[in-house]
Amino acid sequence: MLGMLQVAAAASAGQDWELVTVTRGATWEINQAKGTLKRDGSVLEGTLNDTKDGQADYRIRIELTGDHAKAKFWFVSENDEGTTLTGSYSKAPHPTQTHCPEQIQLVNSFQYIGLARDACKP
């Protein structure tokens, strides 16, 4: 019973991720953010803070299926309807106690999003 409580607490605590987004428009725009995404089964979801001003500016919901990823991404400050991106998910095949990277690469016709984490604790 105690083990189940520890797993549930770790899952609700979330995972620290780093995000880079590149948007194509009249000019290329590059943004970076950090934050916690909570994992619920095969879904990662949360809001990340822009590294320049610290404001919560990027909301994302990612569904992972094997090595595939599908996401809905919103710019919080722009109050937009969100955009859908698809891509890939990978995790280190032989993680160590201190190095167990995960990466998510997402793209659509005008935007690229890369997410990564290197922490081994959930």
C-alpha positions in Angstrom: 0.0 0.0 0.0 2.8 2.4 0.9 4.5 1.7 -2.5 1.3 2.6 -4.3 1.0 5.9 -2.4 4.6 6.8 -3.3 4.0 6.1 -7.0 0.8 8.2 -6.9 2.6 11.0 -5.1 5.5 11.0 -7.6 3.1 11.0 -10.6 1.2 14.0 -9.2 4.4 15.9 -8.5 5.2 16.2 -12.1 8.4 16.2 -14.2 10.6 19.2 -15.0 10.9 19.8 -18.8 12.6 22.3 -21.0 10.9 23.6 -24.1 12.1 25.4 -27.3 9.6 26.6 -29.8 10.4 28.0 -33.3 7.6 29.7 -35.2 7.8 30.7 -38.8 5.9 33.8 -39.8 7.1 37.2 -41.2 10.3 36.4 -39.2 11.5 33.3 -37.3 10.7 33.5 -33.6 12.5 31.4 -31.1 11.3 31.0 -27.5 12.4 29.0 -24.5 10.6 27.9 -21.4 10.8 25.6 -18.4 8.3 24.0 -16.2 6.6 21.0 -14.8 4.5 18.6 -16.9 2.3 16.1 -15.0 2.1 12.6 -16.4 -1.2 10.7 -16.3 -0.7 7.4 -18.1 0.3 8.3 -21.6 -0.5 12.0 -21.3 1.9 14.8 -20.3 0.2 18.1 -19.6 1.1 21.5 -18.0 2.1 25.1 -18.4 5.7 26.2 -18.9 7.2 29.6 -18.0 9.1 31.7 -20.5 12.8 31.8 -19.5 13.1 35.5 -20.4 10.4 37.0 -18.2 9.4 34.0 -16.0 5.7 34.3 -17.0 3.5 31.3 -17.6 3.2 31.5 -21.4 3.0 28.0 -22.9 0.4 25.4 -22.2 0.8 21.9 -23.7 -1.0 18.6 -23.7 0.9 15.7 -25.2 -0.4 12.1 -25.9 2.4 9.6 -26.2 1.9 6.3 -28.0 5.1 4.3 -28.2 7.6 6.5 -30.1 4.9 8.8 -31.5 3.6 12.0 -29.9 0.6 14.2 -30.7 0.1 17.6 -28.9 -2.1 20.5 -28.5 -0.1 23.7 -27.8 -1.4 27.1 -26.7 0.3 30.5 -26.2 -1.3 31.6 -22.9 -0.6 35.3 -23.4 -2.2 35.3 -26.8 -5.3 33.5 -25.6 -5.3 31.5 -28.8 -7.3 28.4 -29.7 -4.2 26.2 -29.7 -2.6 24.3 -32.5 -2.0 20.6 -33.1 1.4 19.2 -33.7 2.7 15.6 -34.2 6.1 14.0 -33.9 8.3 11.6 -32.0 9.1 10.6 -28.4 12.3 8.9 -27.3 13.8 7.9 -24.0 17.4 6.7 -23.4 17.6 3.0 -24.0 20.1 2.5 -21.2 19.6 5.2 -18.5 21.9 5.5 -15.6 21.1 6.7 -12.1 22.1 10.3 -13.1 21.4 10.4 -16.8 18.1 9.3 -18.3 17.1 11.8 -21.0 13.7 12.0 -22.7 13.0 14.0 -25.8 9.8 15.0 -27.7 10.0 16.6 -31.1 6.8 18.1 -32.5 6.1 19.9 -35.8 3.4 21.3 -38.0 3.5 23.5 -41.1 4.6 26.6 -39.3 6.0 25.6 -35.9 8.6 23.3 -34.3 8.6 22.4 -30.6 11.3 20.4 -28.8 10.9 19.3 -25.2 13.6 17.6 -23.2 14.4 16.4 -19.7 17.4 14.7 -18.1 16.2 14.0 -14.6 15.8 10.5 -13.4 13.2 11.1 -10.7 9.6 11.2 -11.8 
